[in-house]
Amino acid sequence: MPNRQVAEAFVELSDTIITGFTLPAYLDRLADHSLDLLGTQAAGVLLRDLTDDAPTRETSQLDSRVLPYEEGAGIDCLGTGIPVHCHDLTTADTRWPRYADAALSAGFHSVYAFPMGRRERTVGTLEVFAAAPVGLGDDRMALGQALADVAAIGLLNAHHARSNGALIDQLQGALDSRVAIEQAKGILAERFEIDMDTAFTAMRGYARSNNSRLLDVARSVVSTPAVAAEVHARLRPHQRPAAPAPGQGSNAQHG
């Protein structure tokens, strides 16, 4: 097989940190490369859900109803983390009775399952099926495992990128909220001559009494002076600054 074709497959499968990445499209490309490079007739991917560890069969060029989940080369490979193969599925009626029967009925006579893992973490298996009861040979077996390894790295990178992106969005949202609240506290403190803690207490009380989010109240305080006055008016008398005593105001006349 041309080295260039192998190199192009590896580059494409490793490039998952891209805009518009979708799992179905990625698995389609993985299956296409597997068929082209290994000379097999069908391919399927059994993925482990990274959130609850449950296996889910994602298939390409293979109807998901053809093979049951409970047994088979992919399930065994996912459980052990080592390659599993059967050159002749007519001999697997005891090992995988339902799986072998379904595969043979679909026209497949041999199967090869490669673990998709990274640092002792198996995230799935790549299954390829051949119409004839033949072995792939050492070179194609090694290439099949290499494809599975590259796909595992690509999928984990995509998963981490999405997780990190969500975390960054959450942190940015929290920062934006904090900035808006601090700005509103400053406006209340300056306008009504109260301290920052009292300003925060006033906004929190106003938000609770109006069934509003604190962030929404803060934004309204910043944008609408009337709301700021309403928030301040909710303070209890002892929370407001004391009025100047007679003769102590800033405009008092001294003899």
C-alpha positions, 0 to 999 in steps of 0.5 A: 500500500502506498506510504502516502495513503497511510500518512494521509490517513494518519494526519486526517484521523489525528486532526480533531481540534477543528471547527465543525468536528462531528463524531459520525463524520469522524467515524465514517472517515475512520471506517473508510481508511480502514477498508482502503488500507486493510482490504476488508469489506466492512468496519464498525466502531464500539465506543465506551461512553466517556461519561458513564463507561457504557459501550455504544456501537457506532457503525459505518458501512455496517447496519447496527442491527446486524451485530448484538452488543452482548458478545463478539470480538469488539466486546471482548477487545473492549474488556481486555484491551488487547486485539481479538480476531477470528479468521473463520467465524464458522468456528466461533458458534460456541464462543460467540453464538449470536455474533457469529451467526449474525456476521455470517448471515451478513456475508462476513467470515472473519473479524478483527478487533483492535483496541482504541486506547491511550495510556492504559485507557481503552476508549473503544474498539475498531472492528473490521470484517472480511468476506473471506475466511482469511488472515490479514497478515502481520503488516496489516494487523500492525496497521490496523492497530496503528489506525486504532491508536491514532483514532483513540488519540484523536477522539480523546483530544476532541473530548478534552477540547470540548470539555476545556471549551465548556470550562473556559466558557463557564469561567468567563461567564463567572468572571463577567458576572463578578465584574457586573456585580462589583460595578453595581456595588460601586455605583450604589456605594458612591451614590448612596454613601454606603459601604460595599457590603451593604450595597451587596446586601441591598442587591441580594435582598432586592433580587430575592424579593423580586425573584430575579437573578443577582446578575440581572439586578446588578446589570439593571443597577448599572444601566437604570438609575431608578432601579438603583434607587429602588434597590437602596430603598429596600435597605432597612433604616439601620442599614442606611447611613445616619443623617448629619446632625443639625449644624454638622452638615457640609453647608453648616455655618459656623460663628 
